[in-house]
Amino acid sequence: MHINKIKMPSAFALIFIIMVLTAMLTWIIPGGAYQRELNKDGREIVIDNTFQLVNRNPQGIFAVFQAPIKGITETAHIIAFILLIGGVFSIIDKTKVITAMILRVADRLKKKGFIVIPMGMLLFSIFGAVFGMSEEVIPFVLIFIPLAISLGYDSIVGISIPFLGAGLGFAGAMMNPFTIGIAQGISELPVFSGFFYRCIVWTCVTGTGILLVMRYAAKIRKKPHTSPVYKADLKRKQLLQKESNEKIDFSLRHKIIMILFIITIIMMIFGVMACHWFITEIAALFLALGIISGIIAGLSIQEISDSFIKGAKDLVGAALVVGFARAILVLATDGQIIDTIMYSLSSTISRLHPIVGAQAMFIIQSVLNFFIPSGSGKAALTMPIMAPLADLIGITRQTAVLAYQLGDGLTNMIVPTSGVTMGVLGMAKLEWTVWAKWLYPIVLILSILGLLIMIPPVLFHYGPF
């Protein structure tokens, strides 16, 4: 007798279930609100000690169906970015440059392919730590998945190199302007102070993450059938094998396109760090790369257009998931329960021992990440409360910022409400449930590490250095 395995719901179904549960919470949790003001940077932040109960605003069934529309509107820039990147990489894929490059790298590395994992993850971790690489990681997924498969691994390893790598750097960042810079500014600390201990944190978090991925990769290389994406990857592997048999040469045109790709990446990094570029500028840069690459490869205008439309069409589902995920935050915000949850959690911390209090701050930031996956948005909500709360329980404000930084980064890679996470998985054509089942032990280990990391700052009164 065969017992069928319970099929996990799709990303859309899962998100809709969470939306309904969130709407139900708005009928249970009292409404509440903090007063808000604009800080010197023009960012709206909450004012501590101003929480008050307000009239409950429960969200009904009609609000649940309205929320995705609002979510899509609020995340239109990310949705457009995903569709555009999908179109651009479809053009580049048409030129065969990625296939030619991957086959060449795989042939040269052969038995030394394992070095791609630590080197790649380390590089992306540095990007995440220095300039807060987040949405920018999405295009790289389409490169590293076939590379990982060609080296004998699976698509999960291919996702992990850029996405998990950047996420580890984001969590253990030394000078991420989008999290540390904002949180320290709100907490009235010198920007990027506490650099030395953050370097230790980054080393521990990144090193642990790399070792865990390498351990998994070694297992998959020995026993490929144990991969949760084994069947899906067989099709990708067969396609790579077919293209390998065709003996695609790395031609002069391919070399020129690769040089342009490298120049594009350098320009993106410079633009983000020096000119504060965001999605609009990065998308424009990649759009130019796609069109120019198509022209260099000798594609006709019709071929470039058709490839772009095909690539964008393939990612419509992934793009919509981003908007639906945002609907959860829309319901919680419209239902007036976000501030109530924040107030209740912070009131609990005030009664704890300093070490436990610091660890509780980390846990709370991790939990809030489900509702508010935006690092800068969460800093504006939590740090005006957590900074003075740190003074109250006897820990430094620097410690509170560290708790926020780790709590924001470590769970960002798994929560289904993160637009970047769902965008990456959409690019990879991987169900969130499969990714979450694989990743949760790693997030659990990293979270335990995070709890341990929070102890020394309390003992040594972590300050500006």
GIFENLIN-V523417 format. One record per helix or strand. SS is the DSSP state (helix for helix, strand for strand). FROM is the first residue (numbers start at 1). TO is the last residue. If there is no record, write none. Layout:
{{SS;FROM;TO} {SS;FROM;TO}}
This chain:
{{helix;11;28} {strand;32;33} {strand;36;38} {strand;44;46} {strand;52;53} {helix;61;74} {helix;76;94} {helix;97;112} {helix;115;131} {helix;135;150} {helix;155;171} {helix;177;186} {helix;195;222} {helix;224;226} {helix;230;245} {helix;252;274} {helix;279;296} {helix;301;314} {helix;316;334} {helix;338;349} {helix;354;371} {helix;375;393} {helix;397;410} {helix;419;428} {helix;432;459}}
